[in-house]
């Protein structure tokens, strides 16, 4: 079996969780390397409160120094409020605005200081702003495989939120395992349930997992019909507002092993990929 898969590289996820401040020029150099690899999308930064996420305070400066016009990779920025939506939408370079909509009330408040109902209002406003500015709004359905707070969860709840948000005209989604609670059985159940039910939507997977679980989680989603995956080089990442121990992203390196197993051509530029990996090892030093 083989089919094209689409990869969103998430340096923003890695950088925001890194305990040591990364220099602006290092971010610029790293992102410009990544723009040459051949990823479909680059989650490069976020327009959020610098007090909440100090590592993202220089997102605008970083963006203004990216060589995006010479790349086929689309840029994605995370937003958490209307002001951030408007700022991100004003940049020609940005293609996607990503909003973390949680199906957990606890995490929605922790992550964006909003209730789910307040987030629904913001999502509708964000969709209107995105449409007017020729952008696409991508919704991360966070805690999409359960949560550590003891709140009610089922794939049916996820389905209901997808249906509601789809009715706003949103077409791009990623089911996010924010705290690494998913297993292959649940992943298979979720994607086999929602992908046939929403054939017009682009529904991807944003997994956080122990590195020992990464490959089996990707395989479970792929065999259930998922073709869009978020990864981060070295598996660095995690949400600082989850209230639990940070769980890293799926390592981009694991995608290589997965693609080899299923004979999928990622069509990456090998030299640029290796350069990016070497630079990541220099920037993310413990």
C-alpha positions as a Markdown table, in Angstrom:
| # | Residue | x | y | z |
|---|---|---|---|---|
| 1 | Unk | 0.0 | 0.0 | 0.0 |
| 2 | Unk | 1.3 | 3.5 | -0.8 |
| 3 | Unk | -0.3 | 6.9 | -1.0 |
| 4 | Unk | 1.0 | 10.5 | -0.7 |
| 5 | Unk | 1.1 | 11.9 | 2.8 |
| 6 | Unk | 1.3 | 15.5 | 3.7 |
| 7 | Unk | 3.6 | 16.7 | 6.5 |
| 8 | Unk | 3.4 | 19.8 | 8.6 |
| 9 | Unk | 6.7 | 20.5 | 10.4 |
| 10 | Unk | 6.1 | 22.1 | 13.7 |
| 11 | Unk | 9.2 | 24.1 | 14.9 |
| 12 | Unk | 6.9 | 26.5 | 16.7 |
| 13 | Unk | 5.7 | 23.6 | 19.0 |
| 14 | Unk | 9.4 | 22.7 | 19.7 |
| 15 | Unk | 10.6 | 26.3 | 20.3 |
| 16 | Unk | 7.7 | 27.4 | 22.5 |
| 17 | Unk | 8.4 | 24.5 | 25.0 |
| 18 | Unk | 12.1 | 24.9 | 25.0 |
| 19 | Unk | 13.4 | 25.9 | 28.5 |
| 20 | Unk | 16.2 | 28.2 | 27.2 |
| 21 | Unk | 15.5 | 31.3 | 25.2 |
| 22 | Unk | 16.4 | 30.8 | 21.5 |
| 23 | Unk | 18.0 | 33.7 | 19.7 |
| 24 | Unk | 15.9 | 35.4 | 17.0 |
| 25 | Unk | 18.6 | 34.9 | 14.4 |
| 26 | Unk | 18.8 | 31.2 | 15.3 |
| 27 | Unk | 15.1 | 30.9 | 14.7 |
| 28 | Unk | 15.3 | 32.7 | 11.4 |
| 29 | Unk | 18.2 | 30.5 | 10.2 |
| 30 | Unk | 16.5 | 27.3 | 11.3 |
| 31 | Unk | 13.2 | 28.2 | 9.7 |
| 32 | Unk | 14.8 | 29.2 | 6.4 |
| 33 | Unk | 16.5 | 25.8 | 6.3 |
| 34 | Unk | 13.2 | 24.1 | 6.9 |
| 35 | Unk | 11.6 | 26.0 | 4.1 |
| 36 | Unk | 14.0 | 24.3 | 1.7 |
| 37 | Unk | 13.3 | 20.7 | 2.7 |
| 38 | Unk | 10.0 | 20.2 | 1.0 |
| 39 | Unk | 7.5 | 20.1 | 3.8 |
| 40 | Unk | 3.9 | 20.9 | 2.8 |
| 41 | Unk | 3.3 | 23.3 | 5.7 |
| 42 | Unk | 5.6 | 24.9 | 8.3 |
| 43 | Unk | 4.1 | 25.8 | 11.7 |
| 44 | Unk | 6.6 | 28.6 | 12.2 |
| 45 | Unk | 5.3 | 30.8 | 15.1 |
| 46 | Unk | 2.3 | 32.2 | 17.0 |
| 47 | Unk | 0.7 | 35.6 | 17.5 |
| 48 | Unk | -0.1 | 35.2 | 21.2 |
| 49 | Unk | 0.7 | 37.0 | 24.4 |
| 50 | Unk | 4.5 | 37.3 | 24.9 |
| 51 | Unk | 3.9 | 37.0 | 28.6 |
| 52 | Unk | 2.3 | 33.7 | 28.1 |
| 53 | Unk | 4.8 | 32.3 | 25.6 |
| 54 | Unk | 8.0 | 34.4 | 25.7 |
| 55 | Unk | 9.7 | 32.3 | 23.0 |
| 56 | Unk | 7.1 | 33.6 | 20.5 |
| 57 | Unk | 7.5 | 37.3 | 21.3 |
| 58 | Unk | 9.6 | 37.8 | 18.1 |
| 59 | Unk | 7.3 | 36.0 | 15.7 |
| 60 | Unk | 6.7 | 39.1 | 13.6 |
| 61 | Unk | 10.4 | 39.8 | 13.3 |
| 62 | Unk | 11.1 | 36.2 | 12.4 |
| 63 | Unk | 8.4 | 36.2 | 9.8 |
| 64 | Unk | 9.8 | 39.3 | 8.1 |
| 65 | Unk | 13.1 | 37.6 | 7.6 |
| 66 | Unk | 11.9 | 34.3 | 6.1 |
| 67 | Unk | 12.5 | 33.4 | 2.5 |
| 68 | Unk | 9.0 | 32.2 | 2.0 |
| 69 | Unk | 8.6 | 33.5 | -1.6 |
| 70 | Unk | 11.3 | 31.0 | -2.8 |
| 71 | Unk | 9.5 | 28.0 | -1.2 |
| 72 | Unk | 6.5 | 25.8 | -2.0 |
| 73 | Unk | 6.0 | 25.3 | 1.7 |
| 74 | Unk | 3.0 | 27.1 | 3.2 |
| 75 | Unk | 3.3 | 29.0 | 6.5 |
| 76 | Unk | 1.0 | 28.5 | 9.4 |
| 77 | Unk | 0.7 | 30.7 | 12.5 |
| 78 | Unk | -1.1 | 29.9 | 15.7 |
| 79 | Unk | -3.5 | 32.4 | 17.1 |
| 80 | Unk | -5.4 | 32.5 | 20.4 |
| 81 | Unk | -7.5 | 35.7 | 20.3 |
| 82 | Unk | -9.1 | 38.1 | 17.9 |
| 83 | Unk | -6.1 | 40.5 | 18.0 |
| 84 | Unk | -3.8 | 37.7 | 17.1 |
| 85 | Unk | -6.1 | 36.6 | 14.3 |
| 86 | Unk | -6.1 | 40.1 | 12.8 |
| 87 | Unk | -2.4 | 40.5 | 13.0 |
| 88 | Unk | -1.6 | 37.1 | 11.5 |
| 89 | Unk | -4.2 | 37.6 | 8.7 |
| 90 | Unk | -2.5 | 40.9 | 7.7 |
| 91 | Unk | 0.7 | 39.1 | 6.5 |
| 92 | Unk | 0.8 | 38.0 | 2.9 |
| 93 | Unk | 3.3 | 35.3 | 3.7 |
| 94 | Unk | 0.9 | 33.4 | 6.0 |
| 95 | Unk | -1.4 | 30.8 | 4.4 |
| 96 | Unk | -3.0 | 29.1 | 7.5 |
| 97 | Unk | -4.2 | 30.5 | 10.8 |
| 98 | Unk | -4.3 | 27.7 | 13.4 |
| 99 | Unk | -6.6 | 27.9 | 16.4 |
| 100 | Unk | -6.5 | 25.4 | 19.3 |
| 101 | Unk | -10.1 | 24.5 | 20.0 |
| 102 | Unk | -10.3 | 22.1 | 22.8 |
| 103 | Unk | -13.1 | 19.6 | 23.4 |
| 104 | Unk | -12.0 | 19.7 | 27.1 |
| 105 | Unk | -13.4 | 22.7 | 29.0 |
| 106 | Unk | -10.5 | 22.6 | 31.4 |
| 107 | Unk | -7.9 | 22.7 | 28.8 |
| 108 | Unk | -9.6 | 25.4 | 26.7 |
| 109 | Unk | -9.5 | 27.6 | 29.8 |
| 110 | Unk | -5.9 | 26.7 | 30.6 |
| 111 | Unk | -4.7 | 27.2 | 27.0 |
| 112 | Unk | -6.6 | 30.2 | 25.8 |
| 113 | Unk | -8.3 | 31.6 | 28.9 |
| 114 | Unk | -11.7 | 31.0 | 27.2 |
| 115 | Unk | -14.6 | 28.6 | 27.7 |
| 116 | Unk | -15.6 | 26.4 | 24.9 |
| 117 | Unk | -18.6 | 28.6 | 24.2 |
| 118 | Unk | -16.4 | 31.7 | 24.0 |
| 119 | Unk | -14.0 | 29.8 | 21.7 |
| 120 | Unk | -16.9 | 29.1 | 19.4 |
| 121 | Unk | -17.6 | 32.8 | 19.1 |
| 122 | Unk | -13.9 | 33.5 | 18.4 |
| 123 | Unk | -13.7 | 30.7 | 15.8 |
| 124 | Unk | -16.6 | 32.2 | 13.9 |
| 125 | Unk | -14.9 | 35.6 | 14.0 |
| 126 | Unk | -11.6 | 34.1 | 12.9 |
| 127 | Unk | -13.2 | 32.3 | 10.0 |
| 128 | Unk | -14.7 | 35.6 | 8.8 |
| 129 | Unk | -11.4 | 37.4 | 9.1 |
| 130 | Unk | -9.5 | 34.5 | 7.4 |
| 131 | Unk | -12.0 | 34.5 | 4.5 |
| 132 | Unk | -11.8 | 38.2 | 4.0 |
| 133 | Unk | -8.0 | 38.0 | 3.9 |
| 134 | Unk | -7.7 | 35.0 | 1.7 |
| 135 | Unk | -6.4 | 32.8 | 4.5 |
| 136 | Unk | -7.5 | 29.3 | 5.7 |
| 137 | Unk | -8.5 | 28.7 | 9.3 |
| 138 | Unk | -7.2 | 25.4 | 10.6 |
| 139 | Unk | -8.8 | 24.1 | 13.8 |
| 140 | Unk | -6.8 | 21.9 | 16.2 |
| 141 | Unk | -9.3 | 19.8 | 18.1 |
| 142 | Unk | -7.1 | 19.4 | 21.1 |
| 143 | Unk | -7.7 | 16.7 | 23.7 |
| 144 | Unk | -9.1 | 14.9 | 20.7 |
| 145 | Unk | -8.3 | 11.4 | 22.1 |
| 146 | Unk | -9.2 | 12.1 | 25.7 |
| 147 | Unk | -7.7 | 14.1 | 28.5 |
| 148 | Unk | -6.2 | 13.7 | 32.0 |
| 149 | Unk | -8.9 | 15.8 | 33.8 |
| 150 | Unk | -11.5 | 13.1 | 34.2 |
| 151 | Unk | -13.9 | 14.9 | 31.8 |
| 152 | Unk | -16.3 | 12.9 | 29.6 |
| 153 | Unk | -14.8 | 11.9 | 26.3 |
| 154 | Unk | -15.9 | 9.8 | 23.3 |
| 155 | Unk | -15.3 | 9.8 | 19.5 |
| 156 | Unk | -19.0 | 10.9 | 19.2 |
| 157 | Unk | -18.2 | 14.1 | 21.1 |
| 158 | Unk | -15.4 | 14.8 | 18.7 |
| 159 | Unk | -17.8 | 14.1 | 15.8 |
| 160 | Unk | -20.3 | 16.6 | 17.2 |
| 161 | Unk | -17.7 | 19.4 | 17.4 |
| 162 | Unk | -16.5 | 18.6 | 13.9 |
| 163 | Unk | -20.0 | 18.9 | 12.6 |
| 164 | Unk | -20.7 | 22.2 | 14.3 |
| 165 | Unk | -17.4 | 23.8 | 13.2 |
| 166 | Unk | -17.8 | 22.5 | 9.7 |
| 167 | Unk | -21.0 | 24.4 | 9.4 |
| 168 | Unk | -19.1 | 27.6 | 9.8 |
| 169 | Unk | -17.3 | 26.8 | 6.5 |
| 170 | Unk | -14.1 | 25.5 | 8.0 |
| 171 | Unk | -12.5 | 22.8 | 6.0 |
| 172 | Unk | -9.1 | 22.1 | 7.7 |
| 173 | Unk | -8.8 | 20.2 | 11.0 |
| 174 | Unk | -6.2 | 18.4 | 13.0 |
| 175 | Unk | -7.1 | 16.0 | 15.8 |
| 176 | Unk | -4.6 | 16.7 | 18.5 |
| 177 | Unk | -3.4 | 14.2 | 21.2 |
| 178 | Unk | -2.2 | 17.0 | 23.4 |
| 179 | Unk | -1.0 | 14.9 | 26.4 |
| 180 | Unk | -0.2 | 11.6 | 24.7 |
| 181 | Unk | -3.1 | 9.6 | 25.9 |
| 182 | Unk | -4.0 | 7.9 | 22.5 |
| 183 | Unk | -3.2 | 4.3 | 21.6 |
| 184 | Unk | -3.5 | 2.6 | 18.2 |
| 185 | Unk | -6.9 | 1.1 | 19.0 |
| 186 | Unk | -8.5 | 4.5 | 19.8 |
| 187 | Unk | -6.7 | 6.2 | 17.0 |
| 188 | Unk | -8.1 | 3.6 | 14.5 |
| 189 | Unk | -11.6 | 4.0 | 16.0 |
| 190 | Unk | -11.5 | 7.8 | 15.8 |
| 191 | Unk | -10.2 | 8.1 | 12.2 |
| 192 | Unk | -12.4 | 5.3 | 10.8 |
| 193 | Unk | -15.3 | 7.1 | 12.4 |
| 194 | Unk | -14.7 | 10.7 | 11.2 |
| 195 | Unk | -12.9 | 10.5 | 7.9 |
| 196 | Unk | -15.7 | 8.7 | 6.0 |
| 197 | Unk | -18.3 | 10.9 | 7.7 |
| 198 | Unk | -16.6 | 14.1 | 6.5 |
| 199 | Unk | -15.1 | 13.3 | 3.1 |
| 200 | Unk | -14.9 | 17.0 | 2.1 |
| 201 | Unk | -12.7 | 18.0 | 5.1 |
| 202 | Unk | -9.0 | 17.8 | 5.4 |
| 203 | Unk | -8.5 | 16.0 | 8.7 |
| 204 | Unk | -5.0 | 15.4 | 10.0 |
| 205 | Unk | -3.3 | 14.1 | 13.1 |
| 206 | Unk | -1.3 | 16.1 | 15.6 |
| 207 | Unk | 0.1 | 13.5 | 17.9 |
| 208 | Unk | 2.1 | 13.9 | 21.1 |
| 209 | Unk | 3.6 | 10.6 | 22.2 |
| 210 | Unk | 6.5 | 8.9 | 23.8 |
| 211 | Unk | 9.0 | 8.1 | 21.0 |
| 212 | Unk | 8.5 | 4.4 | 21.5 |
| 213 | Unk | 4.8 | 4.9 | 20.6 |
| 214 | Unk | 5.3 | 7.3 | 17.7 |
| 215 | Unk | 5.5 | 4.9 | 14.8 |
| 216 | Unk | 2.6 | 2.7 | 15.8 |
| 217 | Unk | 0.4 | 5.8 | 16.3 |
| 218 | Unk | 1.2 | 7.0 | 12.8 |
| 219 | Unk | 0.6 | 3.6 | 11.3 |
| 220 | Unk | -2.8 | 3.3 | 13.0 |
| 221 | Unk | -3.9 | 6.7 | 11.7 |
| 222 | Unk | -2.6 | 6.0 | 8.2 |
| 223 | Unk | -4.3 | 2.6 | 7.9 |
| 224 | Unk | -7.6 | 4.3 | 9.1 |
| 225 | Unk | -7.4 | 6.8 | 6.2 |
| 226 | Unk | -5.4 | 9.8 | 7.7 |
| 227 | Unk | -3.0 | 11.4 | 5.3 |
| 228 | Unk | -2.0 | 14.6 | 7.0 |
| 229 | Unk | 0.6 | 14.4 | 9.9 |
| 230 | Unk | 2.2 | 17.0 | 12.1 |
| 231 | Unk | 5.8 | 16.3 | 13.3 |
| 232 | Unk | 8.8 | 18.0 | 14.9 |
| 233 | Unk | 12.4 | 17.3 | 14.4 |
| 234 | Unk | 13.9 | 15.4 | 17.4 |
| 235 | Unk | 10.4 | 14.9 | 18.8 |
| 236 | Unk | 10.6 | 18.1 | 20.8 |
| 237 | Unk | 7.4 | 19.9 | 21.8 |
| 238 | Unk | 4.5 | 19.8 | 24.2 |
| 239 | Unk | 1.9 | 22.3 | 25.5 |
| 240 | Unk | 3.0 | 24.2 | 28.6 |
| 241 | Unk | -0.6 | 24.8 | 29.6 |
| 242 | Unk | -1.8 | 21.2 | 29.7 |
| 243 | Unk | -1.2 | 20.9 | 33.5 |
| 244 | Unk | 0.7 | 17.6 | 33.0 |
| 245 | Unk | 4.2 | 16.6 | 32.0 |
| 246 | Unk | 5.2 | 17.7 | 28.6 |
| 247 | Unk | 4.9 | 15.0 | 26.0 |
| 248 | Unk | 6.9 | 15.6 | 22.8 |
| 249 | Unk | 5.7 | 15.7 | 19.2 |
| 250 | Unk | 6.0 | 12.8 | 16.8 |
| 251 | Unk | 9.6 | 13.0 | 15.6 |
| 252 | Unk | 10.0 | 13.9 | 12.0 |
| 253 | Unk | 12.7 | 11.2 | 11.8 |
| 254 | Unk | 10.0 | 8.6 | 12.5 |
| 255 | Unk | 8.1 | 9.7 | 9.4 |
| 256 | Unk | 11.1 | 8.7 | 7.4 |
| 257 | Unk | 10.9 | 5.1 | 8.9 |
| 258 | Unk | 7.2 | 5.1 | 8.3 |
| 259 | Unk | 7.5 | 6.2 | 4.7 |
| 260 | Unk | 10.2 | 3.7 | 4.0 |
| 261 | Unk | 8.0 | 0.9 | 5.4 |
| 262 | Unk | 5.0 | 1.8 | 3.3 |
| 263 | Unk | 7.1 | 2.8 | 0.3 |
| 264 | Unk | 5.9 | 6.4 | 0.3 |
| 265 | Unk | 8.1 | 9.0 | -1.5 |
| 266 | Unk | 8.2 | 12.1 | 0.7 |
| 267 | Unk | 9.9 | 14.1 | -2.1 |
| 268 | Unk | 12.1 | 15.9 | 0.3 |
| 269 | Unk | 15.4 | 17.5 | -0.6 |
| 270 | Unk | 17.9 | 15.1 | 1.1 |
| 271 | Unk | 20.7 | 17.6 | 1.6 |
| 272 | Unk | 18.4 | 20.3 | 3.0 |
| 273 | Unk | 16.8 | 17.8 | 5.3 |
| 274 | Unk | 20.2 | 16.7 | 6.7 |
| 275 | Unk | 21.2 | 20.4 | 7.1 |
| 276 | Unk | 18.1 | 21.1 | 9.1 |
| 277 | Unk | 18.6 | 18.0 | 11.3 |
| 278 | Unk | 22.2 | 19.1 | 12.0 |
| 279 | Unk | 21.1 | 22.7 | 12.9 |
| 280 | Unk | 18.3 | 21.4 | 15.1 |
| 281 | Unk | 20.8 | 19.4 | 17.1 |
| 282 | Unk | 22.8 | 22.6 | 17.6 |
| 283 | Unk | 19.9 | 24.8 | 18.6 |
| 284 | Unk | 18.1 | 22.3 | 20.9 |
| 285 | Unk | 21.0 | 21.4 | 23.1 |
| 286 | Unk | 20.2 | 20.2 | 26.6 |
